[in-house]
Amino acid sequence: MGLLEVAVMFENSILVEDKFYEYDKAVVLDAEIRDQMLSAVVGLSTNAFGDEIQNFAVNDFVIVFQNTSFHSLHDPEQECKIRIYGIATKDTTNLKLLSAALNDALFQFVNRYSRIDIQNKNLDKFAEFKSRFEKIFRDFIVKEKKEDILKTAKKMRMQEQARERNIEQHRYSMGNTRFT
């Protein structure tokens, strides 16, 4: 199985995502183009056919979706859709197994976080969910480099967290600086 990336989306915004390929060597799709394409395909499926898309293929890749809904906090009559998708290599993908894993991940996500956090798109809280992605999708990651990829992903997250701490420390020090 060659799962390349997975993400949870709400209102066409990515809440949390993880990539399972080497960051510096492979880029499947520019993030902005990918987001626009996914929004367009989901919109077409829903508006034109009145149905939720389950999967579609592009070149050597397949994109698999799962979704669920919940009632809006602002308007209890309105249903909000939350989706998870996975991008995998077409020739090595068992769609039923991947769909089941995506469904499990989405179930865990909506049970882990409140509707308030989801509707407010509280991205800071969702970042910790990446470690669950690694556990859930471990068997779907490209086999020959799985351990290296997981180590690289962990290293990238640690660097990102260190960078965020440095920014916060800088902001704090700037707030305590007195100019005379």
ChimeraX commands (.cxc) that place a marker at each C-alpha (Angstrom):
marker #1 position 0.00,0.00,0.00 radius 0.5
marker #1 position 1.32,3.40,-0.85 radius 0.5
marker #1 position -0.54,5.97,1.24 radius 0.5
marker #1 position 1.04,9.34,0.59 radius 0.5
marker #1 position -1.02,11.77,2.60 radius 0.5
marker #1 position -4.14,12.02,4.72 radius 0.5
marker #1 position -6.10,15.02,5.98 radius 0.5
marker #1 position -9.28,16.00,7.81 radius 0.5
marker #1 position -11.28,18.81,6.17 radius 0.5
marker #1 position -14.10,20.99,7.40 radius 0.5
marker #1 position -15.75,23.62,5.20 radius 0.5
marker #1 position -12.99,23.22,2.60 radius 0.5
marker #1 position -10.29,23.96,5.18 radius 0.5
marker #1 position -7.73,21.41,6.26 radius 0.5
marker #1 position -7.83,20.93,10.02 radius 0.5
marker #1 position -4.97,18.45,10.28 radius 0.5
marker #1 position -2.90,16.62,7.70 radius 0.5
marker #1 position 0.09,14.34,7.51 radius 0.5
marker #1 position 2.31,13.35,4.62 radius 0.5
marker #1 position 3.99,9.97,4.46 radius 0.5
marker #1 position 6.60,10.64,1.82 radius 0.5
marker #1 position 9.99,12.24,2.06 radius 0.5
marker #1 position 9.40,15.97,2.37 radius 0.5
marker #1 position 12.48,17.07,0.47 radius 0.5
marker #1 position 12.30,14.53,-2.38 radius 0.5
marker #1 position 8.67,14.07,-3.36 radius 0.5
marker #1 position 5.81,16.44,-3.76 radius 0.5
marker #1 position 2.62,14.83,-4.97 radius 0.5
marker #1 position 0.71,18.01,-5.60 radius 0.5
marker #1 position 1.03,21.66,-4.69 radius 0.5
marker #1 position -1.08,22.17,-1.55 radius 0.5
marker #1 position -3.08,25.08,-2.95 radius 0.5
marker #1 position -3.85,23.29,-6.22 radius 0.5
marker #1 position -4.73,20.10,-4.33 radius 0.5
marker #1 position -7.12,21.96,-2.01 radius 0.5
marker #1 position -8.83,23.67,-4.94 radius 0.5
marker #1 position -9.15,20.40,-6.83 radius 0.5
marker #1 position -10.60,18.56,-3.82 radius 0.5
marker #1 position -13.09,21.36,-3.14 radius 0.5
marker #1 position -14.17,21.36,-6.78 radius 0.5
marker #1 position -14.61,17.58,-6.95 radius 0.5
marker #1 position -16.52,17.42,-3.66 radius 0.5
marker #1 position -18.70,20.37,-4.74 radius 0.5
marker #1 position -19.41,18.81,-8.13 radius 0.5
marker #1 position -20.33,15.48,-6.57 radius 0.5
marker #1 position -22.63,17.05,-4.01 radius 0.5
marker #1 position -24.25,19.75,-6.14 radius 0.5
marker #1 position -24.50,18.00,-9.50 radius 0.5
marker #1 position -25.23,14.46,-8.38 radius 0.5
marker #1 position -26.62,14.98,-4.88 radius 0.5
marker #1 position -24.25,12.38,-3.52 radius 0.5
marker #1 position -21.03,12.21,-1.55 radius 0.5
marker #1 position -17.92,11.23,-3.47 radius 0.5
marker #1 position -16.19,8.08,-2.26 radius 0.5
marker #1 position -13.06,8.05,-4.44 radius 0.5
marker #1 position -11.60,9.18,-7.72 radius 0.5
marker #1 position -8.40,8.56,-9.62 radius 0.5
marker #1 position -5.97,11.04,-11.10 radius 0.5
marker #1 position -3.03,9.73,-13.09 radius 0.5
marker #1 position -1.23,7.21,-10.82 radius 0.5
marker #1 position -3.08,8.22,-7.68 radius 0.5
marker #1 position -6.42,7.51,-6.07 radius 0.5
marker #1 position -8.08,9.85,-3.60 radius 0.5
marker #1 position -10.44,8.18,-1.14 radius 0.5
marker #1 position -12.98,10.06,0.99 radius 0.5
marker #1 position -15.02,9.33,4.09 radius 0.5
marker #1 position -17.32,11.82,5.78 radius 0.5
marker #1 position -19.67,12.29,8.64 radius 0.5
marker #1 position -21.91,15.10,9.80 radius 0.5
marker #1 position -22.96,16.78,12.99 radius 0.5
marker #1 position -25.42,19.52,13.92 radius 0.5
marker #1 position -24.10,23.06,13.94 radius 0.5
marker #1 position -23.78,24.76,17.29 radius 0.5
marker #1 position -24.94,28.04,15.75 radius 0.5
marker #1 position -27.97,26.56,14.00 radius 0.5
marker #1 position -29.09,23.12,15.27 radius 0.5
marker #1 position -31.16,22.63,12.09 radius 0.5
marker #1 position -28.03,22.82,9.93 radius 0.5
marker #1 position -25.85,19.77,9.35 radius 0.5
marker #1 position -22.10,20.30,9.08 radius 0.5
marker #1 position -19.99,17.90,7.02 radius 0.5
marker #1 position -16.51,16.87,8.06 radius 0.5
marker #1 position -14.39,14.82,5.66 radius 0.5
marker #1 position -11.20,12.85,5.69 radius 0.5
marker #1 position -9.31,11.96,2.56 radius 0.5
marker #1 position -6.29,9.86,1.72 radius 0.5
marker #1 position -4.12,10.09,-1.38 radius 0.5
marker #1 position -2.51,6.78,-2.31 radius 0.5
marker #1 position -0.80,5.18,-5.27 radius 0.5
marker #1 position -3.41,3.61,-7.53 radius 0.5
marker #1 position -1.65,0.34,-8.30 radius 0.5
marker #1 position -1.07,-0.66,-4.67 radius 0.5
marker #1 position -4.26,0.47,-3.00 radius 0.5
marker #1 position -6.95,-1.75,-1.50 radius 0.5
marker #1 position -9.81,0.75,-1.45 radius 0.5
marker #1 position -11.95,-1.18,1.04 radius 0.5
marker #1 position -9.16,-1.37,3.62 radius 0.5
marker #1 position -8.15,2.24,3.12 radius 0.5
marker #1 position -11.79,3.39,3.38 radius 0.5
marker #1 position -12.20,1.47,6.64 radius 0.5
marker #1 position -9.02,3.02,8.07 radius 0.5
marker #1 position -10.11,6.50,7.00 radius 0.5
marker #1 position -13.51,5.93,8.60 radius 0.5
marker #1 position -11.80,4.83,11.82 radius 0.5
marker #1 position -9.55,7.91,11.82 radius 0.5
marker #1 position -12.48,10.24,11.23 radius 0.5
marker #1 position -14.48,8.55,14.00 radius 0.5
marker #1 position -11.56,9.02,16.41 radius 0.5
marker #1 position -11.16,12.65,15.35 radius 0.5
marker #1 position -14.78,13.68,15.87 radius 0.5
marker #1 position -14.87,11.86,19.20 radius 0.5
marker #1 position -11.61,13.44,20.34 radius 0.5
marker #1 position -12.45,17.07,19.59 radius 0.5
marker #1 position -15.48,19.17,20.41 radius 0.5
marker #1 position -17.83,20.65,17.83 radius 0.5
marker #1 position -16.73,24.06,19.09 radius 0.5
marker #1 position -13.10,23.34,18.22 radius 0.5
marker #1 position -14.06,21.88,14.84 radius 0.5
marker #1 position -16.39,24.72,13.86 radius 0.5
marker #1 position -13.90,27.34,15.07 radius 0.5
marker #1 position -11.12,25.47,13.23 radius 0.5
marker #1 position -8.86,25.44,16.27 radius 0.5
marker #1 position -5.80,24.17,14.38 radius 0.5
marker #1 position -3.44,24.28,17.37 radius 0.5
marker #1 position -5.44,21.59,19.14 radius 0.5
marker #1 position -5.61,19.35,16.08 radius 0.5
marker #1 position -1.85,19.17,15.47 radius 0.5
marker #1 position -1.44,16.45,18.10 radius 0.5
marker #1 position -3.72,14.16,16.07 radius 0.5
marker #1 position -0.89,13.50,13.59 radius 0.5
marker #1 position 0.56,10.88,15.92 radius 0.5
marker #1 position -2.76,9.00,15.70 radius 0.5
marker #1 position -2.58,9.16,11.91 radius 0.5
marker #1 position 0.77,7.37,12.10 radius 0.5
marker #1 position -0.70,4.61,14.26 radius 0.5
marker #1 position -3.86,4.16,12.22 radius 0.5
marker #1 position -2.19,4.25,8.80 radius 0.5
marker #1 position 1.11,2.56,9.68 radius 0.5
marker #1 position 0.38,-0.47,7.46 radius 0.5
marker #1 position -0.65,1.71,4.51 radius 0.5
marker #1 position 2.61,3.65,4.25 radius 0.5
marker #1 position 5.08,2.65,1.54 radius 0.5
marker #1 position 6.80,-0.37,3.05 radius 0.5
marker #1 position 10.41,0.02,1.98 radius 0.5
marker #1 position 10.89,3.42,3.59 radius 0.5
marker #1 position 8.18,3.45,6.25 radius 0.5
marker #1 position 10.50,3.81,9.27 radius 0.5
marker #1 position 12.60,6.50,7.59 radius 0.5
marker #1 position 9.49,8.41,6.59 radius 0.5
marker #1 position 8.01,8.24,10.10 radius 0.5
marker #1 position 11.31,9.43,11.59 radius 0.5
marker #1 position 11.46,12.28,9.08 radius 0.5
marker #1 position 7.86,13.26,9.84 radius 0.5
marker #1 position 8.55,13.23,13.58 radius 0.5
marker #1 position 11.71,15.30,13.08 radius 0.5
marker #1 position 9.81,17.82,10.96 radius 0.5
marker #1 position 7.11,18.14,13.63 radius 0.5
marker #1 position 9.73,18.65,16.34 radius 0.5
marker #1 position 11.41,21.35,14.25 radius 0.5
marker #1 position 8.05,23.02,13.65 radius 0.5
marker #1 position 7.27,22.97,17.38 radius 0.5
marker #1 position 10.71,24.42,18.19 radius 0.5
marker #1 position 10.17,27.17,15.62 radius 0.5
marker #1 position 6.78,27.98,17.15 radius 0.5
marker #1 position 8.34,28.13,20.64 radius 0.5
marker #1 position 11.03,30.50,19.35 radius 0.5
marker #1 position 8.38,32.75,17.83 radius 0.5
marker #1 position 6.41,32.78,21.09 radius 0.5
marker #1 position 9.58,33.56,23.08 radius 0.5
marker #1 position 10.40,36.37,20.68 radius 0.5
marker #1 position 6.89,37.80,20.98 radius 0.5
marker #1 position 7.09,37.57,24.77 radius 0.5
marker #1 position 10.48,39.29,24.88 radius 0.5
marker #1 position 9.22,42.03,22.54 radius 0.5
marker #1 position 6.24,42.58,24.81 radius 0.5
marker #1 position 8.52,43.06,27.82 radius 0.5
marker #1 position 10.93,45.43,26.09 radius 0.5
marker #1 position 10.80,49.01,27.27 radius 0.5
marker #1 position 11.79,51.83,25.01 radius 0.5
marker #1 position 13.05,55.04,26.59 radius 0.5
marker link #1:1,2 radius 0.2
marker link #1:2,3 radius 0.2
marker link #1:3,4 radius 0.2
marker link #1:4,5 radius 0.2
marker link #1:5,6 radius 0.2
marker link #1:6,7 radius 0.2
marker link #1:7,8 radius 0.2
marker link #1:8,9 radius 0.2
marker link #1:9,10 radius 0.2
marker link #1:10,11 radius 0.2
marker link #1:11,12 radius 0.2
marker link #1:12,13 radius 0.2
marker link #1:13,14 radius 0.2
marker link #1:14,15 radius 0.2
marker link #1:15,16 radius 0.2
marker link #1:16,17 radius 0.2
marker link #1:17,18 radius 0.2
marker link #1:18,19 radius 0.2
marker link #1:19,20 radius 0.2
marker link #1:20,21 radius 0.2
marker link #1:21,22 radius 0.2
marker link #1:22,23 radius 0.2
marker link #1:23,24 radius 0.2
marker link #1:24,25 radius 0.2
marker link #1:25,26 radius 0.2
marker link #1:26,27 radius 0.2
marker link #1:27,28 radius 0.2
marker link #1:28,29 radius 0.2
marker link #1:29,30 radius 0.2
marker link #1:30,31 radius 0.2
marker link #1:31,32 radius 0.2
marker link #1:32,33 radius 0.2
marker link #1:33,34 radius 0.2
marker link #1:34,35 radius 0.2
marker link #1:35,36 radius 0.2
marker link #1:36,37 radius 0.2
marker link #1:37,38 radius 0.2
marker link #1:38,39 radius 0.2
marker link #1:39,40 radius 0.2
marker link #1:40,41 radius 0.2
marker link #1:41,42 radius 0.2
marker link #1:42,43 radius 0.2
marker link #1:43,44 radius 0.2
marker link #1:44,45 radius 0.2
marker link #1:45,46 radius 0.2
marker link #1:46,47 radius 0.2
marker link #1:47,48 radius 0.2
marker link #1:48,49 radius 0.2
marker link #1:49,50 radius 0.2
marker link #1:50,51 radius 0.2
marker link #1:51,52 radius 0.2
marker link #1:52,53 radius 0.2
marker link #1:53,54 radius 0.2
marker link #1:54,55 radius 0.2
marker link #1:55,56 radius 0.2
marker link #1:56,57 radius 0.2
marker link #1:57,58 radius 0.2
marker link #1:58,59 radius 0.2
marker link #1:59,60 radius 0.2
marker link #1:60,61 radius 0.2
marker link #1:61,62 radius 0.2
marker link #1:62,63 radius 0.2
marker link #1:63,64 radius 0.2
marker link #1:64,65 radius 0.2
marker link #1:65,66 radius 0.2
marker link #1:66,67 radius 0.2
marker link #1:67,68 radius 0.2
marker link #1:68,69 radius 0.2
marker link #1:69,70 radius 0.2
marker link #1:70,71 radius 0.2
marker link #1:71,72 radius 0.2
marker link #1:72,73 radius 0.2
marker link #1:73,74 radius 0.2
marker link #1:74,75 radius 0.2
marker link #1:75,76 radius 0.2
marker link #1:76,77 radius 0.2
marker link #1:77,78 radius 0.2
marker link #1:78,79 radius 0.2
marker link #1:79,80 radius 0.2
marker link #1:80,81 radius 0.2
marker link #1:81,82 radius 0.2
marker link #1:82,83 radius 0.2
marker link #1:83,84 radius 0.2
marker link #1:84,85 radius 0.2
marker link #1:85,86 radius 0.2
marker link #1:86,87 radius 0.2
marker link #1:87,88 radius 0.2
marker link #1:88,89 radius 0.2
marker link #1:89,90 radius 0.2
marker link #1:90,91 radius 0.2
marker link #1:91,92 radius 0.2
marker link #1:92,93 radius 0.2
marker link #1:93,94 radius 0.2
marker link #1:94,95 radius 0.2
marker link #1:95,96 radius 0.2
marker link #1:96,97 radius 0.2
marker link #1:97,98 radius 0.2
marker link #1:98,99 radius 0.2
marker link #1:99,100 radius 0.2
marker link #1:100,101 radius 0.2
marker link #1:101,102 radius 0.2
marker link #1:102,103 radius 0.2
marker link #1:103,104 radius 0.2
marker link #1:104,105 radius 0.2
marker link #1:105,106 radius 0.2
marker link #1:106,107 radius 0.2
marker link #1:107,108 radius 0.2
marker link #1:108,109 radius 0.2
marker link #1:109,110 radius 0.2
marker link #1:110,111 radius 0.2
marker link #1:111,112 radius 0.2
marker link #1:112,113 radius 0.2
marker link #1:113,114 radius 0.2
marker link #1:114,115 radius 0.2
marker link #1:115,116 radius 0.2
marker link #1:116,117 radius 0.2
marker link #1:117,118 radius 0.2
marker link #1:118,119 radius 0.2
marker link #1:119,120 radius 0.2
marker link #1:120,121 radius 0.2
marker link #1:121,122 radius 0.2
marker link #1:122,123 radius 0.2
marker link #1:123,124 radius 0.2
marker link #1:124,125 radius 0.2
marker link #1:125,126 radius 0.2
marker link #1:126,127 radius 0.2
marker link #1:127,128 radius 0.2
marker link #1:128,129 radius 0.2
marker link #1:129,130 radius 0.2
marker link #1:130,131 radius 0.2
marker link #1:131,132 radius 0.2
marker link #1:132,133 radius 0.2
marker link #1:133,134 radius 0.2
marker link #1:134,135 radius 0.2
marker link #1:135,136 radius 0.2
marker link #1:136,137 radius 0.2
marker link #1:137,138 radius 0.2
marker link #1:138,139 radius 0.2
marker link #1:139,140 radius 0.2
marker link #1:140,141 radius 0.2
marker link #1:141,142 radius 0.2
marker link #1:142,143 radius 0.2
marker link #1:143,144 radius 0.2
marker link #1:144,145 radius 0.2
marker link #1:145,146 radius 0.2
marker link #1:146,147 radius 0.2
marker link #1:147,148 radius 0.2
marker link #1:148,149 radius 0.2
marker link #1:149,150 radius 0.2
marker link #1:150,151 radius 0.2
marker link #1:151,152 radius 0.2
marker link #1:152,153 radius 0.2
marker link #1:153,154 radius 0.2
marker link #1:154,155 radius 0.2
marker link #1:155,156 radius 0.2
marker link #1:156,157 radius 0.2
marker link #1:157,158 radius 0.2
marker link #1:158,159 radius 0.2
marker link #1:159,160 radius 0.2
marker link #1:160,161 radius 0.2
marker link #1:161,162 radius 0.2
marker link #1:162,163 radius 0.2
marker link #1:163,164 radius 0.2
marker link #1:164,165 radius 0.2
marker link #1:165,166 radius 0.2
marker link #1:166,167 radius 0.2
marker link #1:167,168 radius 0.2
marker link #1:168,169 radius 0.2
marker link #1:169,170 radius 0.2
marker link #1:170,171 radius 0.2
marker link #1:171,172 radius 0.2
marker link #1:172,173 radius 0.2
marker link #1:173,174 radius 0.2
marker link #1:174,175 radius 0.2
marker link #1:175,176 radius 0.2
marker link #1:176,177 radius 0.2
marker link #1:177,178 radius 0.2
marker link #1:178,179 radius 0.2
marker link #1:179,180 radius 0.2
view
